[in-house]
Amino acid sequence: KLHYHLCSFEFLIVLSGKVEYEIDGHRHVLTAGMFYILQPGSTERIIKVHEAITVLAVRLPSVPNNKIMVKGDKD
């Protein structure tokens, strides 16, 4: 589902596999060794997993109720 984080920065690195993400309305295919960094308020969602993935995710700060789902999202 399309979502964003109120106050957390998010760093994700793909350790294995292939995945298509939507980040701030733009699609990106990420493969092993690629990463992205999101600032608070940036929207994201997984569009398609092309190959089974392993992702390392770090969110700072990690706080409760920080993930906000975008209303009206069809996925």
ABEGO torsion letter per residue (X at the ends): XBBBBAABBBBBBBABEBBBBBBGGBBBBBBBGBBBBBBBGBBBBBABBABBBBBBBBBOBBBBGABBBBBGBAX
